[in-house]
């Protein structure tokens, strides 16, 4: 049943003080502006949940921009304000790479974005352990978790240790296509994890790097779950039972993930969430609840697969280029973002939707970041 709060005058005043301290001016006794100057309103309960929870988005890049110098550009005052008010502490910053220059691209990516975090140290801090995330939360900073959405940068198992020392804390085994490790989600044939892939998984487990199979094919996903000890993650995916998309995961894979102790992050990508419009935040939460029904609330989180603003705000030429990069099976529609989860305050809207559906504070906190915090805490060394 929904939790109903009875607030007396003292509680209302205390809530107002908290909201003011966080930069959320009170509009009325139960509704607060999401950020200074914002017209969006949220309940005190939603604000309190975001404030006390270490919110982790397990796929959130600082900026969707295909320009080669994006990491070198100074942040605008509006971007800084949006990062400060978004409520998210952990950003898993990862991009897809691959091909003959995968290793070079991976090294450049790590250097570029860790340098970006260093040059903006008043806003960002780098994450190597759970304590770094906790410190970022206490200091009201964005903790940047470095990841790569492929593993082609590993020429052998020893490379896993090298890249870990360079700051890499999560790696997908495959992107959408075949590599030496296994098959991607849009390949015609999925041969599963290779012997080489099994050695890479073993090295990742030993080193303390999170194994991610969000973009992997069905057999490769199941093989990786069986091979990985400790558990792995689908950092940003959805449920195929609800969307029938190749990038989504089957119930069989979700059940196996839960049995192994892993966590699945749900995305806000339109065609992954639903195969027809309208596609809304409510449809995204249906995926969260589907995972809960299958394997329990302890195994689901958020991996929005976007920046704070979403894909649909990209420059038109980049937007067209992005869509052209993927196979027809990606089934792009006019929009990529879902309605209601395409702005810097989207985690507050998600929290309000979970509240509306009757979720408890404890379970909302697990979804917002508690589950990924627990998983990462068992893996990172």
C-alpha positions in Angstrom: 0.0 0.0 0.0 1.2 3.6 -0.6 2.9 5.3 2.2 1.0 8.3 3.4 2.8 10.9 5.5 0.9 13.1 8.0 2.9 16.3 8.4 2.3 18.6 11.3 3.4 22.2 11.4 6.8 21.4 12.9 7.4 18.7 10.2 6.4 21.1 7.4 8.8 23.8 8.8 11.6 21.2 9.1 10.9 20.1 5.5 11.1 23.7 4.3 14.4 24.1 6.0 15.8 21.0 4.3 14.5 22.1 0.9 16.0 25.6 1.3 19.4 24.1 2.4 19.4 22.0 -0.7 18.5 24.8 -3.0 14.9 23.7 -3.5 12.7 26.7 -2.6 9.3 25.7 -1.1 6.3 26.6 -3.3 3.7 25.3 -0.8 3.4 23.1 2.2 3.9 19.9 0.2 5.4 20.9 -3.1 8.9 22.2 -3.9 10.7 23.6 -6.9 13.1 21.1 -8.2 15.9 23.6 -8.5 16.3 27.4 -8.2 14.2 29.0 -11.0 12.6 25.7 -12.0 8.9 25.4 -12.5 8.9 21.6 -11.8 7.5 20.6 -8.4 8.2 17.5 -6.3 7.0 16.2 -3.0 9.1 16.4 0.2 9.2 12.6 0.3 10.8 12.5 -3.2 13.4 15.2 -2.3 14.2 13.4 1.0 14.8 10.1 -0.8 17.1 11.6 -3.4 19.0 13.5 -0.6 19.6 10.4 1.6 20.3 7.9 -1.2 23.5 7.4 -3.1 21.9 7.7 -6.5 23.9 5.7 -9.2 23.2 5.9 -12.9 25.1 2.9 -14.4 25.2 4.4 -17.9 25.3 8.2 -17.9 27.8 10.1 -20.0 28.6 13.7 -19.1 27.5 14.9 -22.6 26.2 13.1 -25.7 28.3 14.9 -28.3 30.2 13.3 -31.2 32.6 16.3 -31.5 36.2 15.2 -31.1 36.9 18.0 -28.6 33.8 17.6 -26.4 35.8 16.7 -23.3 37.9 19.8 -23.6 35.1 22.3 -23.7 34.4 24.4 -20.5 31.0 23.7 -19.0 28.4 26.4 -19.2 26.8 27.9 -16.1 23.6 26.1 -17.0 25.3 22.7 -17.3 27.0 23.2 -14.0 23.7 24.1 -12.3 22.1 21.1 -13.9 24.8 18.7 -12.7 24.5 20.1 -9.2 20.7 19.8 -9.0 20.3 16.4 -10.8 20.4 14.4 -7.6 22.7 11.8 -9.2 26.1 11.0 -7.5 27.5 8.1 -9.5 27.8 8.5 -13.3 29.0 5.4 -15.1 30.7 7.1 -18.0 31.2 4.6 -20.8 31.1 4.7 -24.6 31.2 2.0 -27.3 34.5 1.4 -29.1 35.8 -1.3 -31.3 37.8 -2.1 -34.4 41.5 -2.1 -35.2 42.1 1.1 -33.1 40.1 -0.1 -30.1 43.1 0.0 -27.7 44.1 3.5 -28.8 40.5 4.7 -28.5 40.1 3.2 -25.1 43.3 4.8 -23.8 42.3 8.2 -25.3 38.8 7.9 -23.8 40.2 7.2 -20.3 42.7 10.0 -20.5 40.3 12.5 -21.9 37.4 12.1 -19.4 39.6 11.6 -16.4 41.3 14.8 -17.4 37.9 16.5 -17.8 37.0 15.4 -14.2 40.3 16.7 -12.9 39.9 20.1 -14.6 36.4 20.4 -13.1 37.3 19.0 -9.7 34.9 21.4 -8.0 32.0 19.4 -9.6 33.5 16.0 -10.4 35.6 13.4 -8.6 37.0 10.1 -9.9 35.8 6.8 -8.5 38.0 3.8 -7.8 36.2 2.4 -4.8 32.8 2.6 -3.0 34.4 5.0 -0.5 35.0 7.4 -3.4 31.3 7.4 -4.2 30.4 7.9 -0.6 32.8 10.8 -0.4 31.4 12.3 -3.6 27.9 12.2 -2.0 29.1 13.9 1.2 30.9 16.6 -0.8 27.9 17.0 -3.2 30.0 16.1 -6.3 29.5 13.9 -9.3 31.5 10.7 -8.8 32.7 9.6 -12.3 33.0 5.8 -12.8 35.0 5.0 -15.8 33.8 2.3 -18.1 34.0 1.1 -21.7 31.2 -0.6 -23.6 33.4 -3.3 -25.1 36.5 -5.4 -24.3 38.4 -5.2 -27.6 41.0 -3.1 -25.8 42.2 -6.2 -24.0 44.8 -8.0 -26.1 45.1 -10.6 -23.3 44.2 -11.2 -19.7 47.2 -9.1 -18.4 45.7 -6.0 -20.0 42.8 -6.2 -17.6 45.1 -5.3 -14.7 46.8 -2.5 -16.8 43.5 -0.9 -17.6 42.2 -1.2 -14.0 45.3 0.7 -12.9 44.5 3.3 -15.5 41.1 3.8 -13.9 38.8 1.4 -15.8 36.2 -0.1 -13.4 33.7 -1.7 -15.7 33.9 -3.2 -19.2 31.3 -4.8 -21.4 32.4 -8.0 -23.0 31.0 -7.1 -26.4 29.2 -4.2 -28.0 26.6 -5.1 -30.6 28.9 -7.1 -32.9 31.2 -10.1 -32.7 34.6 -9.9 -31.2 37.2 -12.4 -29.9 35.3 -12.7 -26.6 31.7 -13.4 -27.8 28.8 -12.1 -29.8 26.9 -8.9 -29.7 23.1 -8.5 -29.5 22.6 -7.7 -33.2 24.7 -10.5 -34.6 22.9 -13.0 -36.7 24.6 -16.0 -34.9 25.6 -16.1 -31.3 28.4 -18.5 -30.6 28.6 -17.7 -26.9 31.8 -16.9 -24.9 35.0 -18.1 -26.4 38.0 -19.6 -24.5 39.7 -16.3 -24.9 36.6 -14.6 -23.5 36.5 -17.0 -20.5 40.1 -16.0 -19.7 39.2 -12.3 -19.9 36.3 -12.8 -17.5 38.5 -14.7 -15.1 41.0 -11.8 -15.2 38.3 -9.2 -14.6 37.0 -11.2 -11.6 40.5 -11.5 -10.2 41.3 -7.9 -10.7 38.0 -6.5 -9.4 36.5 -5.1 -12.6 32.8 -5.3 -13.2 31.8 -7.5 -16.1 28.9 -6.0 -18.1 26.9 -7.8 -20.8 24.3 -5.2 -21.7 25.0 -5.3 -25.4 25.9 -9.0 -25.6 23.8 -11.7 -27.4 21.6 -14.1 -25.6 24.0 -17.1 -25.5 27.0 -14.9 -24.7 25.0 -13.3 -21.9 24.1 -16.7 -20.4 27.6 -18.0 -20.8 29.1 -15.0 -19.0 26.7 -15.2 -16.1 27.7 -18.9 -15.7 31.4 -18.1 -15.9 31.7 -14.9 -13.8 32.4 -15.1 -10.1 31.5 -12.7 -8.5 28.3 -11.7 -10.2 28.1 -9.4 -13.2 25.6 -6.8 -14.4 23.4 -5.6 -17.2 24.3 -2.0 -16.5 21.8 -0.6 -19.1 19.2 -2.8 -20.7 15.5 -3.7 -20.7 13.1 -6.6 -20.6 12.4 -8.3 -24.0 9.1 -9.6 -22.7 7.9 -5.9 -22.7 9.7 -4.5 -25.8 10.8 -7.4 -28.1 14.0 -5.6 -28.9 17.3 -7.5 -29.5 19.1 -5.2 -27.0 16.7 -6.2 -24.3 17.2 -9.3 -22.1 15.1 -12.4 -22.1 13.4 -13.6 -18.9 15.8 -16.6 -18.9 18.8 -14.2 -18.8 17.2 -12.1 -16.1 16.4 -15.1 -13.9 20.0 -16.4 -14.3 21.3 -12.9 -13.4 19.2 -12.8 -10.2 20.2 -16.3 -9.2 23.9 -15.3 -9.6 23.4 -12.2 -7.5 23.8 -9.6 -10.3 21.9 -6.3 -10.9 20.1 -5.1 -14.0 20.0 -1.3 -14.8 16.9 -0.2 -16.8 17.3 2.3 -19.6 15.1 5.2 -20.8 15.8 4.5 -24.5 12.5 4.6 -26.4 12.7 1.6 -28.6 14.2 -0.5 -25.8 11.3 0.3 -23.5 8.4 -0.1 -25.9 7.8 -0.9 -29.6 5.2 1.7 -30.2 4.2 5.2 -29.1 3.4 6.7 -26.7 6.4 5.6 -24.7 6.6 7.2 -21.3 8.3 7.1 -17.9 5.5 4.8 -16.7 6.4 2.3 -19.4 10.0 2.4 -18.1 8.9 1.7 -14.6 6.9 -1.3 -16.0 10.4 -2.8 -16.8 11.6 -2.2 -13.3 8.6 -4.0 -11.9 8.9 -6.8 -14.3 12.5 -7.5 -13.0 11.2 -7.2 -9.5 8.5 -9.9 -10.2 11.1 -12.2 -11.7 14.1 -11.9 -9.3 13.3 -9.4 -6.6 13.8 -5.8 -5.8 17.4 -6.4 -4.8 18.5 -7.0 -8.4 17.3 -3.9 -10.3 18.6 -0.4 -10.7 18.9 2.4 -13.3 21.2 2.8 -16.3 19.6 5.5 -18.3 21.9 5.2 -21.3 21.9 9.0 -21.9 23.3 12.2 -20.6 21.2 14.6 -18.4 19.4 15.9 -21.5 18.8 12.9 -23.7 19.4 12.1 -27.3 16.7 14.2 -28.9 18.5 17.5 -28.0 21.5 16.5 -30.2 22.5 18.7 -33.2 20.5 17.4 -36.2 23.6 16.3 -38.1 24.9 14.3 -35.2 21.4 12.9 -34.5 21.2 11.6 -38.1 24.8 10.2 -37.9 24.0 8.4 -34.6 21.0 6.6 -36.0 22.8 5.7 -39.2 25.5 3.9 -37.2 23.3 1.1 -36.0 21.7 -1.8 -37.8 18.1 -1.7 -38.9 17.2 -4.1 -36.0 17.7 -1.2 -33.6 14.3 0.1 -35.0 14.8 3.8 -34.3 11.6 5.9 -34.3 11.3 9.6 -34.6 12.4 10.1 -31.0 15.0 8.2 -28.9 14.2 9.5 -25.4 11.0 8.4 -23.6 8.5 11.1 -22.5 9.2 12.3 -18.9 12.7 11.0 -18.6 14.6 13.4 -20.9 15.7 16.2 -18.6 18.3 16.9 -15.8 15.7 16.2 -13.0 14.6 12.8 -14.4 15.6 10.9 -11.2 13.1 13.0 -9.2 10.3 12.1 -11.7 11.2 8.5 -11.5 11.1 8.6 -7.7 7.6 10.3 -7.9 6.4 7.5 -10.2 7.6 4.8 -7.8 5.9 6.7 -4.9 2.7 6.9 -6.9 2.8 3.1 -7.4 3.0 2.5 -3.7 6.7 1.6 -3.3 8.3 1.9 0.1 11.2 4.3 0.8 13.6 1.3 1.4 12.8 -0.3 -2.0 13.0 3.0 -3.9 16.4 3.6 -2.4 17.6 0.2 -3.6 16.5 0.9 -7.1 18.0 4.4 -7.1 21.4 3.2 -6.2 21.5 0.8 -3.2 21.6 -2.3 -5.4 24.5 -1.2 -7.6 26.3 0.1 -4.5 26.1 -3.3 -3.0 27.2 -5.1 -6.2 30.1 -2.7 -6.9 31.2 -3.0 -3.2 31.6 -6.8 -3.7 33.7 -6.4 -6.9 35.9 -3.4 -6.7 39.2 -4.0 -4.8 
